[in-house]
Amino acid sequence: MKSKRLTIGLLQGYIEDDYNNSFAKGAMEAAEELDCNLVIIPGKYFGLISEGSSRQYEYEYQHNTMFSYVNKNNIDAIIVCLGIIGPFTDKKRGSKEEFLSIFEGIPMITVSEKVDGVPCISYDNKEGIKEGIRYLIERQKCERIAMVTGDKGSDDGEERLLAYKDALLEADMEIEEELIRYSNFSVDAKSDVLDLLSKDSEIDAIVFANDWMAMGGYEAAEELGLVVGRDIAFMGFDDIPTAIGLNPPLATVRAGIETLGFESMQMVKRFLQEGAAADVSLPTKFIVRESVGSSNDQGNTVEELLGRALRKEITIMEVGEILFEGIVDGAISKKNAKDAAEQYEKLWQSVAAVYEKENCTLDDCQLFFELFEDYISQEFMDDIDINKLARIYDCTGKIFFHGLKEEASRVQLASKIAFLYRKMLESMSRRINRIKLSTRETMHITNYITKSMFAFDNGSDQSYQAVLEKLHLIGIRRSFLFLYESPMINLQGDHFEMPKTFKLVAMQNGSSTTVLPQKKQTVKLDELFSRCFTAKERGTLISAALFVNENMYGFLLCDIPHERFHCYEWLDYLASNAAKMIHLLESENETQKQLEESMALLKENNIHLDTISKRDELTGVYNRRGFMTAANELLKDKTNVGKYVLAAYADTDNLKIINDRYGHDEGDFALVSSSDILRNAFEEKGIIGRIGGDEFAALVITDNLEDEKLIREQIVKDLEYLNRESGKPYVVGVSVGMSFAKIKAEMEISDLLERADALLYKEKRLRKKDVSKEALYD
């Protein structure tokens, strides 16, 4: 009997950055090879949001609620990228051990951060860095080398710092603490680089604990007017795909991120099979690029390499290996990388055969030209560095010219070389055109999906079909849309209480989309992932939290291919806003239904609708209809023409939070209290109405332009008294926008209220999103 397919969880950082993208790619390839299900759960920005941070990141903490979905009953084992999650963990959450305690009972391994009793896979952080620093000292003659490392307490940061110190000591150089800065593993290191260089202009090289930090260094260098590679040498760690595309390309320690993801999957499966696993350390290698000095001073120019080969310091095959280093983009698939390397080896063997001959003919060179023309037509060329390939071609030309003695053969060789140069340019042109076409196609598809996703006009479950039905157009094979029973409010710093059940409202399989009947929607947390995988075939699912600001609606699980990872954030935002809109429509439908039922009941009881329908039952003030009728009568009164009208738009602050935390009775108390305070301020001189939900409007005809100030003072006074004497654990707040205008003939109430509403919006942006007296007054 075939054993049950394993389901592995991968807890990592956000998949759209280079490191996490490459790690996930390696894990996905291993999961396919090992026939395991994989659930990727990306978190984001633990504890990075502070006062002054960009508002676009203000609610990114919501992504981290996804970690709570994993338990010992719905997953077989987890890989925790603690080296990525750990540095961003909110200090309030405690230590790494406390974070891992959430997953008690689940077999796990960690990545890049060691915790006692938990197997760990990481890089050899020392040798690659020491190799790079030796290069800076011996080849580039750097004498004052600084380091920007990770946060204190980070295993990777501390090990790389130790390697830096060891390399300096081995070179008999002094370790100076003022040349060391601690930062988080991000481009935020820019400020630390600015600080370093402003205090010490003699620094001639900086070693960074990862490539993202080095990218922050590039920004700092540009701001200071320094040219990287000429005025100062930079060296990174990881060799993320972006590194080679920087200007100049970043010299870095190649750590094989994709390999780390692949080996993590292998390791966790061994752990499950054997019940134990030894820690694993993967090798690293320093990659020389222009950021550590001119490419002509790297010891790897074509002329120097051939000279070293002639002096028998290295073989001609080793020359080929050195030239091939860094030619393949880090984002290339494992298969294409293998094909590119294998075909290159055959290509270079044909060069070596010519090199070994004292005298060669043009026919001896023909095999290379045939292989090279075939090489540049392959699929993997989209991930090949054309500049480095041209360098290989240049080296080959020099070898062939040296071997050919006849002038006529050399002329023919030059013609052949020129022909293949044109072929390379054609290949590059085709690549650029494919990228342009792909970009246009992606834009067209995503715009079409965006339009289709909002193609609903009511709040029924059928509306969720529109959210999923076009996702197959961007390669998503399967997706599952889960919602909470009702939206949840999750403020930053709150303890997120994971529900025990969810509603699976819709699912997509290829071009087919199904909306589940309500009686089949309930899914328990313990069976969350098993509902999404089948016994017939393995799969990979990526989670995406659906939220808008502090309101959480549910989550999406989708089988998105790696080449479409760049669509993940767009899809997440789009689906989140669709869920919000559908919920609003549902609420509107429910409100409309309740209103219709109420109206029918009033008719049945012969209640005088013309009187009742103008008053709000809860607060006693006008409702929307009553207010609009009374307001228009005031404005149309000819005796008021030439006087001033004060229009106000107000609402009860944070009513939804009060309802959700303290109950709807308390929400009603807040509404009635708000109404009483507004009545006291406005009704003596004008009219007031509750025009919907937590919103009120008021109108005052006056000749006194000081009325706005007096009314605001009265509202503040009454609110202070209410919150002091109410005995409630929360505060009631009222925000008001007021606008003056001179009454004219044919004046529209809607224009007045629109201006007041705009002023209300400005005032509300200053309000705190909390209602607890303890939180607000402590």
N, C-alpha and C positions, 0 to 999 in steps of 0.2 A: 504493500500500500504506500502510495506516494505521501511524503510528509508535507505538512502545511507550509506554504511559502512564508518566509519571514517578512515582517514589516519593520523597517528601520526608520527611526526619526533622526533628522539632521537639524540641529538647532544652531543657527549661524547668524551672521549679520546680514544686512540688506543686500539682495542679490544683484542689484544694478551696479555696485562698485566692482572694480576689476578683481580684487582679491576674492571676495565671496562668490563672484560669478565663476571664476576659474575653479575654485574649490568645489562648488556645486556641480560643475561640468564633470570633473573627475569622479565625484561620488555617483553621478548619474550613469556614467559609463561602466563603473564597477558594479552598480546595482543591476544593470542589464546583463553583464557577464556572469554575475553570481545568481541571477534569477531571483532577486529580492525586490519586494515593494519598497519604495522610498517615499517618505513624507518630509519635504523641506519646509521648515518653519523659520522664516526670516524675521528677526527682530530689528529694532532701530532706535538709536539715540537714547540709551539708558542714561539718565542723569546729565545729559549734555545741555539741556535747555536751562538757561539762566536769564536773569533780567538783562535786557538789551539784545538778546538773541533774536534772529529773524523770526517773524511771526509764522513764516511758512513751516517752521519746525515745531511750533508750539504744541501740537497735538500728536506728534510722532510717537510718543510713548504708548499710544493705543496699540501699535503693532506688537508690543511686547506682551500683551495679554494672550497672544497665541501660544506662548510657551506653556500656559496653564492647561492647554487642551490635552497634553500628553499625560497618560497614567499607565500603570503596570498592566492594566487590563486591555488597553487598546493598542499597545505597541510592544514589540519584542525586545528592542534595545534602542539606545540613542547615542548619537555622536554629538558631543557638546563642544562647539568651537569657543572654548572658554577664553582663548587668547584674543578673540575678537569681541565676544560678549562681555567678558570680564572687565576690560578697561573702561567700558561705558556703563557699567552697572551702577545704579543709583546707590550712593553711600547708605541711604536709609534701608536698603535691602540687605545690608550686612556683607559678610565675607563670601568668598567663593564657595566655601563649604555650605553656608546657609542657602545660597542659590541652588546648589546641587541637591540639597535636602528636599526641595520641592518634588524631586523625581525619585524619592525613596522607593526601593523595591524594583527599580528598572535597571537591568544590566546596562552599563554605560562605559564609554571611553571619552577622554577629553583630548582636545587638540591645542597644542602649544602652551598649555598651562597645567602644571602638575598639581594634583591634590592627593593627599595620602590615601592609599587604598584603592585608587582608581587608575586603571591603565591609561597611559598617555602616549600619543604620537606627536612628534615635533621635529623641527629641523636641527641639524648640527649648526648651532648659531655661531660657533667659533671659527672654524677653519676658513670659511668663505670670507669673513670679515678680516681675519688676520692676513689672508692672501691679498686682499684689496689694499690694506694699509701698507703691507710690504711694497706693493707696487707704487703707492703714492710716495713712499720714502725713497725707494731705490731707483725707480725709473723717473719719477717726476720731481725728485729732490725736495719734497714738501718738508718743512721744518716745524710748522705750527698747525697741528691737526686738531680740530675741535670735534665734538660729537653731540648730536641731538638724539637722545634715546627716549624710550617710552616712560610711562608713569612708574613711579617707585612701587614695587610690589608686583609688577608684571614680569613673569618668568622670562619671556622673550627679551624684553627691554634690559633686564639685569644681565642676562647671559651675553647679549650683544655688547653691552657696556664692558663687561669683564673681558671679552675678546679684544676690544679696543685697547683696554689698559695693558693686557698681556702683550699685544703687538708693539705698543710703545716701549714697554720695558725690554722686550727682546731686541729692540733697535737702540737701546741705551738712551731713550728719550724720557724726559721727566713727565709725570702725570700731573696736570694742573687742573684742579677742580673748577677754576673759573672758565675753563674751556668746555665744560660739560653742562648741558641743559636737559631737564626732564620735561617732557611734553606728552600730550595724548597722540595716539598713532593716526594723525590726520594732517591735512594741510594747515591746520591751526598752528603748526610748528613755525609758520612764517614769523610770528611775533618773537619767538625765541631766537630765530636766526637774526632778525633785525637787532635784537638786544645784544647778541654775541658780537656782531660785526661793528656795532656802534661803540662798543667798549674796547675792542681790540682789532685795529686795522691790519695787524700783521698776520692774521689767520689766513693761511693759503689753501686749506682744505677742510671740508666738513663731512663727517661720516654720519649718515642718518639711519635710524633703526628700521625704517621701512621706506618704500618708494613714495607713499603719500606724503610723508613728512618732507622728503626731498622736493616734491612738487611745491610745497609751501616755501621751501628754500629758494626755488627758482623765482617765485613771486617776490620774495624779499630782495634777491640779487637785482632783479629788474628795477625795483623801487629805488635801490641804492646806486643804480647805474653801473653795476658790475656785470661782466660777461662771463657766464659759467663756462669753464673749460679753458678760458684765457686768463682771467683775473683771479679766479678761485676754482678749485676742484671740488666736485660733489660726487658722493658715492652713496647708493641706496641699498635696499635689501628687499628681496622677493622676486624682482623682475616681472612685475605686472605688465600686461600688454601695453599699457600707456607709456611705460618707461622708454621704450625704443622710439616712440613718436615725439618725445619732448625735444626742444631745441636748445642746446644740442642733445642728442640721445644720452640717456642717463646710464653711466656705468653703475653696475649693481651686483648684488650677490644673487645668483639664480638659485631659487629655493624649490622650484617645481611645485607651484601651488596646486595645479591640476593633479600631479602625482600624489600630493599630500591628501587630496580628497579621495583619490582612487584607493590608496593604501589604507585610509581610515575605514573604508567599507570592508576591505579585506580583513583588517584587524578585528573589527567588531564581530564579523562572522566567525572568525577563529575563536574569539572570546566566548561566543554562544555555544560553539561546538565543543570546546575543550574546558570551559568553566574557568579559565584563567588566561591571561595574556601578558607577556613581558612588554615593557615600554619599548617604543621604536623611535629611532633617530634617523632621519633621512639626510643624505649628504648635500652639501651646497658647493657652489663654484662661483668664483669672481669672474664677471664678464666685463671686459675692457670696452668702454665706449668714449665718445668725445668729451663727456662732461669732466673727465679727469685729465684732459690735455688735448692738444692738437692730434688729429689722427695720424699725422706724419711723425709723431713722437711716441707712438705706442709700441714700437718694436714689432709691429705686425703689418707693416706696409708690404706690398707685393715685392718690391726690390729687396727689402731686408729678409723676408721669408725665403726668397730664392737664394739669397746669399748664404743664409744659414744652411740651406739644403746643400749647396755646393761645398760648404765647409764640413759637411757630414754631421752637423750639430743636430739636425732633424731629418727625417726621411721625407720624400716627396708626398707620401700618403699623409704624413702629419701636417704638411703644408695645407693639403686639402681639408683636413679636419679643422685647422685653425680658421681657414677662410669660411667654412660652413657655419661656424659658431654665430648664433644670433640671427641667422638668415630667416628662420621660421618664426612667424608671429606666434606669441604665446596663446592666442585664442584659437589656433588651428585644432581641428579634431585629431584624436589619437591616430585614427586610420590615415588621414592625410599627412600627418607628421611622419609616420612610419614610411609611407610611400615616398615622400620627398627625400628622406634620408637614404632609403635603399636605392632609389634611382640616381641620387647624387653620387653614391659610392661607385656605381657602375660608370657613371660619367667621369669621375676623377680617375678611376682605374685606367680608362682609355687615355687620359692625359699622362698618367705615370708611365704607361707603356711607351709613349713617344719620348718622354723625358729620359728614359733609360737608354735610348738609342743614341749613338754618337752622331750618326748621319741619318736623317729621316726624309721621307718623301711626302708629297701632299696626300698621297693615298693613305699613308700611315695616320694622317690627321682626320681622315674622312669619318671614321667611326665616331669620334667626338662630336663632329658637326651634326651627324644624324641623331645621336643621343640628345644633344643640346636642343635641337629643333623640336624633338619630341617632348623634352622636359618642359619647355616654356609653353607647351600647349595643354599641360595637365591641369586638372581641377585645383590642385593645391597651389597653383601659381597665385591665386587670390590672397594667399597668406604668406607670400615670399617677399622679402625685402629686395626690391629691384636694384637698389644701389649696391647692396652686398653681392647680388648675383652678377652685376656688371664688374665688380672687383674681381670675382672669380674668372670671369671671361677675359678680363684684362691680363690676369696672371697666365691664363692658358695661351693667349696670343703671344706673350713674351717667350714662353717655353717653346712654342712652335716656330717663332721667328728665329730663335737661337739654334734650333735643330735643323732648319732648312738652310742649305748652303747656296742653292741656286737662286739667282736674282729673279728669274721668271717665276719660280715657285712661290717666292715671297710676294710677288705682285698678285698672283692668283689667291694667295692666302689672305692678303689685305682685302681683296674683293669679297672673299667668302666671309671674313670677319665683319665687314661693313653690312653685308646682307643680313647676317644674324643679329646685328645691332638693330637694324630696321625691324626685324621680327620681334625683338624684345620691346621696342617702342610700340609696335602694334599690339603686343600682349598687354602692355600697360594701358594703352588707349582702350582696349576692350574691357579691361578691369574697371577703369573709370566709368565707362558707359554702363556697365552692369550695375555699378554702385548707384549711378544716377537713376537708372530705370527702377532698381529695387527700392530706392528712396521714394520715388514718385508713386510706385505701386503701393508701398507701405502707407504713405500719406493718404492715398485714395481709399485703401481698405479701412484704415482706422477712422477716417472721416465718415465712411459709410456705416461702420459699426456704431460710431457715436450717434449718428442720426437714428439708426435702427433701435438702439438700446433705449431710447426715450420715446419710442413709438407706442405709447399707451395713453389712454384717456380716462382710466378709472383706477381705483385702488384694489382691485381684486387680485387673487393669487395668479390669475391668468396673465397679469401684467409682467410677472417675473419671467415669463417665456421670452419676452423681448430682450431681457438682459443677457440671455445665454445663446439665443438661436443663431447668431452670426459669428460666434467665436471661432468656429471651424475655419473661417476665412483667414485667420492668422496662425493656423496650424494647431490650435488647441483641440486635442482629440476628445477629451472628456472634461466636464466641469460639474460641480455640485454647489448649489446655493443654499446655505443654511442661514436661518434667521432665529433670533431670540423670540420668546413668546411675546415680548413687547420690548421696545428700545430701552437700553440701559444707559444710565449716566455714569461715566467713569472720569472723575477728576484726577489730575496728576497728584500722586502721593496717596491716593485712596487705595485700600486693599481691594483688588478685583475679585469678586466672588463668582467663580465659574458656575454657570447653570449646570444642572444634572441632565437636562434634556434640551434638544434643539428641534427646530422645524426644518426638515429638508423639503423646501417648497418646489424646487425645480432642478432638473439635471439635464445635461447635454451629452450626447454621444455622437460624434461626427456632426452631420448636418441635421440630426434628429434631436428635438428638444421635448421633454416631458414635464408637465406640471402635475405634481402628485396630489391626489385627493386628500383632504384634511385628515381623514382617519388613518392615512398611511404616512403622514409627515413626521410623526414623533420619532426622534432618534436619541438613544441614550448616549451619554459621554463614553461609556465603556465600549460601545459598538461603533463609534464615530468613523474610524478608518475602514473597518471591515465592511461597512455599507458601501464603500466607494471602490473597493477592489474586487475582482472576480477571480475564481479559481482557474479560469482558462488561461489568463495571461497576466504577467506582472505589469506594474505601472509605477509612474512617478507623479506625485501630486505636490503642488506648492500652495501654501495657505496665504490668504490675504484677508486682513481684518477690514470689515466694512464699517466705516465711521465717518461722521462729519462733526468736527470739533469734539466736544465731550460726549456726544451722543453715539452710542454703539448699536448697530443694527443686526450684525451677524458676521458671517465670514464666507469666503469663497475658497473652494479647493479645486484646483484645475491642473490639468496635464499640459503645461505649456512647454514647447520645445526650447532647448537651450538657445538656439539662434534667435528666438523671439523674447528673450529675457528683457530686452530693452523696452518691451511693451508692458512689462509687469506693473510699473507705477501708474502708467496711463490707465490700464485696465482696473487697477485698484481704486483710483480716484473716480473713474467713470461709474463702476458698479456701486460704489458707496453713495454717490449722489443719486443714482437711480433708485437705490433702496430708500433713501430719504424721501424722494419725491413720491414714490408709491405709498410709503407710510403716511405722508401728508394727505394724499388722496383718500386713503382708507379712513383717516380721521375725519376728513371732510364728509365722506359718504356716511360715516356713522353719525356725525353731527346732524347732517341733513335728514337722516332717517329718524333720529330722535326728535328733530324739530317737526317733521311731518306727523309723527305719532302724537306729539303734544298738541299740534294743531287739530288733529282729528278728535282727540279727547275733548278739547275745548268746545268743538262744534257739537259733539255728542251731548255735552252737559249744558248746552245753550248759554255758555258764558259770553258776555259781550266782548267779541274779539277786538273791536275797534279801540276799546279801552285797555284791555289786558295786553294786546300786542305791542303797545307803546311803552310798556314798563318791563324792566328786567326783574325777573322773579326773585333772584338771589339778593340783589343790592337795593332794589326799590327805585333806582334812578331810571331815566329813559333807556330803552334799548336802542339799537341802531335806527330802526324805523322811526321811533318816537323822537329821537334826537334830530334826525335829518329834517323831519317835518317841522319841528319847533324852530330849528336854526334857520331854515329857509323863510319861515314866517317873519322872523326878526330882521333878516336881511332885506326882505321885500317891503317892510314897513317904511313908507316914504318919510315918516317923521325921523327916522334914524339916519337918513342920507346926510353925509357930511360929518357925522360923528365917527368915533374910532371903534373898531371891533378888535377884541383880543381873542384869538383862536388858540386853543391848547390841545395838544395830543399827549396822552400819558399812558403809562402801563405799570403794572406791578412787577418789580424786579424779581427775576429768578423764580417765577411761580412754578415752573416745571420741576425745579430742584426741590422746592418745598413739598409739592405733591408726591414726588418719588421717595423722598426721605421720611416725611412725617405723616403722609396720608392725605387723602383728598378733603377730609374735614378741616385739616389745618390749611389746605389751599383755599378752601372757601372762607375761612377766617381772614386770611390775608387779602382776599378779594373784597370782602365786606369792609374790612378796615381801610383799605385803599379808597374805596368808594366814599366812606364816611369822611375821610380826610379831604378828599377832593370836593365833596359837597360843602363842607365847612368853608373851603377856600373860595369856591366859585358860585354856589347856588344863590347867595344873597343878591348878587348883581346879574346873574345870567342863568344859563342852563348847563346841565351835565348829563352825559349818557355813557353807558357801557356798550361799546359798539362791536364787541367780539372778544371772547377769551379773556385775556388780561388787559385789554386795551380800553381806554376811556377817551372821550373828547368833551371839550367844554367851549362855550362861547359867551363872551361878556361884551355888552355895549357900554361904552364909557367915554367920558371926556377927560379922564385922569390918566396921563401917561405913566404915572407912578404905580398903577395897579399891578403890573407884572411883578415888581419888586415886593409889594405888600403881600401878594398871593404866595410867592415863593417863600417868604419869611413865615407865613402862616402854615404852609405845608411842612417846612422843616421843623417848626415848633411842635406841631401835632405829631409828627413821626417820632421825634425824640421822646415825647411823653408816652406814646403808645408802646414803644420798644422798651422803655424803662419800667412801665407798669404792667405789661401784658403777661409776664411770667412764662413766656414762650422761650424755647431753646434757640429760636431763630429770630432774625430781624425781618421786619416788613419794610420794604423800600419802594418808593415811587419815583420814577423818572418822568420829567415833564419837559416838553418843548413848547414854547409860546411865541406867537408872532402877532405883531400889531399891523393893522391896515386901516386906511380911511375908507368908509363905506361909500360905494358908488352904486349907481343904478345897474341892474343886471349882474351883480356880483355873485360868484359861485362859491358855495361852501366848500366844495372839493378842493379848489385852489388854495383856500386858507388852510385847510387841514393838511394838505400836502407840504406846505412850507413848515408848518408846525411839526409834522412827522420827521422832516429832514433834521430839524433842530433836536428833536428827541433822540434820533439816531446818534448824533454827535455826543449827546450827554451820556447815553448808555455805554458808549465805548470806554468811558472812564470808570464804569462800575466794576466791582470785583465779582467774579463768578463763584460766589459762595454765600451762604446765608447763616452759617453757624455763628452764634454770638461768641463762642469760644475761639473760633478761628479768626474772626474779624477784630476782636478787641484784645486778644492776648498780645 
